[in-house]
Amino acid sequence: MKIVFNGYFYKNEKLKVTQAVKIFSENFKISRNFHFTVHSLNESESKKLNQKTFNKNKPTDVLSFPLYNDIEAINQLDESMHEDMGDMFICRNVIKKNAEIYDKDFVEELQYIVIHGLLHLIGYSHEKNDKLKTYESKLMKKIWNES
């Protein structure tokens, strides 16, 4: 699976996020031809999108907008085609604050947020929190051990 970066990202951030996405796509057996776009927003833009989408009047670290319902639907797609899996919107300032709270560096928190957003793109939700958290934990251990 490929990632398209839209907005403000440093070279090392792109490298580390791309490495995390590679591990994610191998774990879920997602075609290299498939892609998603991650957009970098400021706090004001994040707050507006969160308000419009979820009626929450605050910025958030990540919002994901999948084009498919779940991983089963994605895995039924023609792997030779170039498929868009959806869009992810991140807020750097919220990620930076969370990194300080959770005692991570910014890039580690960015990797975590992208993986969290990807799990939403393939159908996992906070309502299915056990599986979401299980996959997050498993993937992040692998990503941080290989980084």
LUMFI-618501 format. One record per residue (C-alpha): x negated, y negated, z negated. Coordinates in Angstrom, 3 decimals. Each point is the difference from the previous one (the first is absolute). Layout:
N
<rec X="X" Y="Y" Z="Z"/>
...
END
This chain:
147
<rec X="0.000" Y="0.000" Z="0.000"/>
<rec X="-1.241" Y="-3.450" Z="0.848"/>
<rec X="0.408" Y="-3.219" Z="-1.899"/>
<rec X="0.517" Y="-3.395" Z="1.605"/>
<rec X="-1.123" Y="-2.893" Z="-2.199"/>
<rec X="1.917" Y="-3.255" Z="0.333"/>
<rec X="-1.297" Y="-2.972" Z="-1.949"/>
<rec X="-2.843" Y="-0.531" Z="-2.402"/>
<rec X="-2.210" Y="3.074" Z="-0.669"/>
<rec X="-3.747" Y="0.239" Z="-0.567"/>
<rec X="-2.059" Y="2.576" Z="1.915"/>
<rec X="-0.699" Y="2.132" Z="-3.120"/>
<rec X="3.716" Y="-0.048" Z="-0.912"/>
<rec X="0.913" Y="1.254" Z="3.466"/>
<rec X="-2.632" Y="2.739" Z="-0.261"/>
<rec X="1.141" Y="1.242" Z="-3.427"/>
<rec X="3.701" Y="-0.175" Z="0.866"/>
<rec X="-0.634" Y="1.830" Z="3.281"/>
<rec X="-1.834" Y="2.743" Z="-1.945"/>
<rec X="2.960" Y="0.304" Z="-2.386"/>
<rec X="2.479" Y="0.156" Z="2.891"/>
<rec X="-2.062" Y="2.771" Z="1.638"/>
<rec X="0.244" Y="2.122" Z="-3.158"/>
<rec X="3.722" Y="-0.749" Z="-0.241"/>
<rec X="0.695" Y="0.965" Z="3.626"/>
<rec X="-2.042" Y="3.211" Z="-0.308"/>
<rec X="1.939" Y="0.944" Z="-3.142"/>
<rec X="3.371" Y="-0.474" Z="1.724"/>
<rec X="-1.219" Y="1.181" Z="3.438"/>
<rec X="1.011" Y="-3.225" Z="1.755"/>
<rec X="-1.182" Y="-0.431" Z="3.597"/>
<rec X="-2.933" Y="-2.294" Z="0.756"/>
<rec X="2.189" Y="-1.609" Z="2.668"/>
<rec X="2.477" Y="-1.301" Z="-2.567"/>
<rec X="-0.526" Y="-3.398" Z="-1.583"/>
<rec X="1.370" Y="-2.517" Z="-2.476"/>
<rec X="-0.694" Y="-3.688" Z="-0.517"/>
<rec X="-1.055" Y="-1.572" Z="-3.274"/>
<rec X="0.691" Y="-3.729" Z="-0.239"/>
<rec X="-1.685" Y="-2.283" Z="-2.542"/>
<rec X="2.375" Y="-2.545" Z="-1.575"/>
<rec X="-0.489" Y="-2.843" Z="-2.450"/>
<rec X="2.046" Y="-0.069" Z="-3.222"/>
<rec X="2.676" Y="-2.292" Z="1.419"/>
<rec X="0.531" Y="2.234" Z="3.044"/>
<rec X="0.041" Y="3.134" Z="-2.168"/>
<rec X="2.543" Y="-1.556" Z="-2.361"/>
<rec X="2.290" Y="-0.978" Z="2.910"/>
<rec X="-0.168" Y="3.480" Z="1.543"/>
<rec X="0.590" Y="1.686" Z="-3.377"/>
<rec X="2.969" Y="-2.326" Z="-0.644"/>
<rec X="1.496" Y="0.631" Z="3.432"/>
<rec X="-0.513" Y="3.770" Z="-0.107"/>
<rec X="0.461" Y="0.989" Z="-3.652"/>
<rec X="1.505" Y="-3.142" Z="-1.563"/>
<rec X="-3.047" Y="-0.334" Z="-2.275"/>
<rec X="-1.199" Y="-3.562" Z="-0.423"/>
<rec X="-3.721" Y="0.691" Z="-0.386"/>
<rec X="-2.957" Y="0.975" Z="2.144"/>
<rec X="-0.977" Y="3.661" Z="0.035"/>
<rec X="-3.099" Y="1.997" Z="0.891"/>
<rec X="1.503" Y="2.025" Z="2.856"/>
<rec X="3.198" Y="0.320" Z="2.004"/>
<rec X="0.399" Y="2.819" Z="2.530"/>
<rec X="2.445" Y="0.234" Z="2.871"/>
<rec X="0.016" Y="3.506" Z="1.521"/>
<rec X="1.325" Y="0.827" Z="3.452"/>
<rec X="0.684" Y="3.646" Z="-0.922"/>
<rec X="1.864" Y="1.544" Z="-2.935"/>
<rec X="-2.620" Y="2.450" Z="-1.191"/>
<rec X="-3.119" Y="2.012" Z="0.766"/>
<rec X="2.084" Y="2.781" Z="1.579"/>
<rec X="1.346" Y="-2.445" Z="2.613"/>
<rec X="-3.518" Y="-1.302" Z="0.641"/>
<rec X="-1.401" Y="3.508" Z="0.419"/>
<rec X="2.638" Y="0.763" Z="2.661"/>
<rec X="-1.262" Y="-2.832" Z="2.228"/>
<rec X="-2.079" Y="0.708" Z="3.090"/>
<rec X="-3.583" Y="-0.257" Z="-1.277"/>
<rec X="-1.281" Y="-1.036" Z="3.415"/>
<rec X="2.117" Y="-3.174" Z="-0.089"/>
<rec X="-1.044" Y="-3.239" Z="-1.678"/>
<rec X="2.615" Y="-0.407" Z="-2.725"/>
<rec X="0.479" Y="-2.970" Z="-2.330"/>
<rec X="0.774" Y="1.190" Z="-3.529"/>
<rec X="0.944" Y="-3.403" Z="-1.379"/>
<rec X="-1.310" Y="-3.092" Z="-1.715"/>
<rec X="-1.535" Y="-0.722" Z="-3.362"/>
<rec X="-0.306" Y="-3.464" Z="-1.544"/>
<rec X="-2.560" Y="-0.573" Z="-2.741"/>
<rec X="-0.718" Y="-3.002" Z="-2.196"/>
<rec X="-3.704" Y="-0.434" Z="-0.760"/>
<rec X="0.568" Y="-2.205" Z="-3.070"/>
<rec X="2.334" Y="2.524" Z="-1.646"/>
<rec X="-2.441" Y="2.818" Z="0.827"/>
<rec X="-2.835" Y="-2.035" Z="-1.532"/>
<rec X="2.019" Y="-0.552" Z="-3.208"/>
<rec X="0.875" Y="3.707" Z="-0.165"/>
<rec X="-3.649" Y="0.958" Z="0.492"/>
<rec X="-0.896" Y="-2.057" Z="-3.075"/>
<rec X="2.851" Y="1.526" Z="-2.035"/>
<rec X="-0.942" Y="3.583" Z="0.958"/>
<rec X="-3.762" Y="-0.608" Z="-0.214"/>
<rec X="-0.628" Y="0.803" Z="3.673"/>
<rec X="-1.918" Y="-1.965" Z="2.569"/>
<rec X="2.038" Y="-1.668" Z="2.717"/>
<rec X="-0.799" Y="2.545" Z="2.719"/>
<rec X="0.977" Y="2.958" Z="-2.229"/>
<rec X="3.328" Y="-1.656" Z="-0.776"/>
<rec X="0.484" Y="-0.809" Z="3.693"/>
<rec X="-0.590" Y="3.677" Z="0.868"/>
<rec X="2.517" Y="1.029" Z="-2.660"/>
<rec X="2.611" Y="-2.473" Z="1.244"/>
<rec X="-0.375" Y="1.124" Z="3.621"/>
<rec X="0.389" Y="3.662" Z="-1.032"/>
<rec X="3.056" Y="-0.923" Z="-2.078"/>
<rec X="1.435" Y="-1.862" Z="2.986"/>
<rec X="-0.746" Y="2.915" Z="2.325"/>
<rec X="1.866" Y="2.379" Z="-2.296"/>
<rec X="2.995" Y="-2.310" Z="0.408"/>
<rec X="-0.508" Y="0.010" Z="3.792"/>
<rec X="0.300" Y="3.799" Z="0.043"/>
<rec X="3.124" Y="0.095" Z="-2.147"/>
<rec X="-1.063" Y="0.108" Z="-3.632"/>
<rec X="1.782" Y="-2.477" Z="-2.234"/>
<rec X="0.088" Y="-1.080" Z="-3.609"/>
<rec X="3.183" Y="2.065" Z="-0.311"/>
<rec X="-2.166" Y="3.060" Z="0.795"/>
<rec X="-2.606" Y="-1.335" Z="-2.423"/>
<rec X="-1.449" Y="3.350" Z="-1.117"/>
<rec X="-1.144" Y="0.946" Z="3.509"/>
<rec X="-1.118" Y="-3.562" Z="0.767"/>
<rec X="-2.182" Y="-0.145" Z="-3.119"/>
<rec X="-1.318" Y="3.550" Z="0.509"/>
<rec X="-1.113" Y="-0.746" Z="3.561"/>
<rec X="-1.445" Y="-3.383" Z="-1.021"/>
<rec X="-2.078" Y="1.581" Z="-2.733"/>
<rec X="-1.224" Y="2.880" Z="2.182"/>
<rec X="-0.885" Y="-2.258" Z="2.933"/>
<rec X="-1.689" Y="-2.707" Z="-2.067"/>
<rec X="-2.250" Y="2.534" Z="-1.747"/>
<rec X="-1.101" Y="1.276" Z="3.389"/>
<rec X="-0.423" Y="-3.496" Z="1.479"/>
<rec X="-1.968" Y="-1.419" Z="-2.926"/>
<rec X="-2.211" Y="3.099" Z="-0.189"/>
<rec X="-0.857" Y="-0.290" Z="3.709"/>
<rec X="-0.440" Y="-3.796" Z="0.095"/>
END
